[in-house]
Amino acid sequence: MIADGHTRRKWDRAAARYDFMVAGGQERRWAPAKRAMFSTMGAGPILFVALGTGLDIPHFPADRDITAIDISPAMLERAAPRVAAYPGPLRTAVMDVRALDFPDAHFDQVFTACTFCSVPDPVRGLRELFRVLRPGGTLGMFEHTGSRYFPFKYLLDAMTPLSRLVGPDLNRDTVSNVMRAGFDVFEVRPVFLDIVKTIRARKPL
Amino acid sequence: MQSERWFFWGDLLANGVVGVAAAAAGYALATSALPVWLVPPLALLGGGLGAMMINMLVFSRWLGAMETMLPTLLSGMLAGLIGALTAPLGILYAGAAGAGVGLAVFGVLALLQARIVAQSRRGIWS
């Protein structure tokens, strides 16, 4: 179910230039941290949120049971060759993370990469992830967020109204949002200052 | 895939280069016919925006946008200002001061990164 046409159109427009914008140095730089996080993918059903053009697929371990969603049909169209090349079951669906079309406790694990910088009302989206995750299941996130340090806090706040027009917010407090959604955060690993990080959390039993 | 060392030297070079460029812009503003009171804010703004442009067009393709955007913005702003303030000493001094500012920003951020990693290991996340 698509709850937000504005967000879908924004990412549909970005799809054509997305790989050019992020697939260079940024992806190479983040690859080790992403691979480390995705290496925790287990054998059970996995939800991957915001697949985009599928740049993260080569980092997934083989033969995992993955359902990947994105709000943008144009992004998923571009992801199709990477999806087809994945050595294992990988299904895709156009879906809004704030209105997931999955039953409660359906997945063992949920993963996101640069997702909750862009989801409007992120706590609502995270609560949906909480709902579809089984008790004891884990959430793994690779995200960029705001900073608590001067002057980055103020620079990121100042840039967000512009960045939001074409893509993500730059000043989210995603760790706090994950906690507010009900998860127990058990690991945060900084990748670049306190701005780019991996977050791992668990749905309490 | 590039190694951590490649990114280290790349970041160092990027900060140094934008520092020199922003200091040259600051020098140019200070030696122009602009009113003196207008030079520092323009040098700060122009240095920062110019550094961001250089970063977006050149360095981000190899070094990653997020890791270079904020450091080069900071280096550019400070180096622009330093370039304007050291203009009476000549463009070579201004450029050297700009490079120094860029490298200093790189160094401070490396220390901050180490501190954040250490805090994270102790469970201090926000």
Interface residues (C-beta under 8 A of the other chain):
Chain A: M21 V22 G24 G25 Q26 R28 R29 W30 A31 H144 R148 Y149 P151 F152 L155 L156 D173 V175 S176 V185 V188 R189 P190 F192 L193 D194 I195 V196
Chain B: M1 Q2 F7 F59 S60 R61 W62 L63 G64 A65 M66 E67 L70 L73 L74 L109 L112 Q113 I116 V117 S120 W125 S126
